[in-house]
C-alpha cells in the first residue's frame, strides 16, 4: 500500500551501518519539513510508518534514529523532503 507513495534506498554516504533514505515519490511542494502544509499530513505519516517497517526488516530491534534535516542550518542538502533511518550502532546524544 505505502510502497506506491514512497521510495526507500540505502544512502550512498552512510553515517551508520544501516542508513536508509525514505522519500515520497511526489514532491508536491514538500521540499522540507518547514514547508509542510495540512495537505501533507498523510505522506508525512507514511514516511514515519515506512521507517518503522524498514527498521523491523533490517533487524533494528534495539533501536534506531529517524532524522529529517531542514534548511541550511539543519544541514539539508537535498530539497525534496526525506527521512534518514539510521541504526546498527549506538547513537549518541546530543547529535550533530
N, C-alpha and C positions, 0 to 999 in steps of 0.2 A: 504494500500500500504506500508507505512513505518513500520507498525507493524510486517511485515515479517523480518525486518532488525534489530529491537531493542526490548529490554525488558524494562519495567518500573515497579518499585515496591517501596513500602514505606521503608524508611531507618529504620533499627532496633534500631538506636540510634538517634532519630530525634533532630535536632537543631532548629526547628521551628514547629508550628502547622502542616504545610504541609512541608514534606521533602521527596521528591521522587527521587530515583536514576534512571537514564536512561542510559542503556548500549547497545553497539552493540552486536548482537548475535555472530558475528565472530570477533575474536581478530585481526587477520591479521597483527600481529606485532605492533599494536597500543596500546602499554602499557601505554602511557601517551602522552599528547599534544606535548611535546618536541620531541617525536618520530614520529610525523605525517609526511607523505610524500604526494606528489601530488596525489597519488592514493587513499588517504583517504579523499579527499575533499568532496566527495558525502556523506559519512557516517557522517562526522563532521557536515555538513549542516543538515542532517536528525536529528541528536541529538538535535540541537537547535530548529528545527521546531517542533519536538515532545514535547520539553519543553514548547513551546508556546501553543500547542494544549492542553496539560495536564493542564497547568495553567488556561486556559479558563474553562476546565471541572471542575476544583477544585474551581472555583469562585474567582480567584485571580485578580479581575478587578482593584483593587487599586495598583497592582504591585507585583513584586516578584523578586527574585535574582536567577541567574544561575551561578554556580561555577564549575570550573574544577581545582582540585588540581593537581600539577605536581611536582614530585620529592620529596625527603626527606625534603627539606626546605620549600616546598609548602604543606607539611602535607599530601602527598599522601600515603595511607596505602594499597591500593589495586591496583596492577599493571595490570589493564585492564581498559582502559580509560572509564570514566563515568562522567555524568553530574549530579550535585546536583540541584534540583529545590526546592527552599526554599520560603515559603510565609506564610501568615496568621498572621503576626505580623509586626510591624515597624522594618525595617532593619536599622542598624546603620552604620555610616561611620566615620572613616575607619574601615573595617572589621578586624578580627584577633586580 
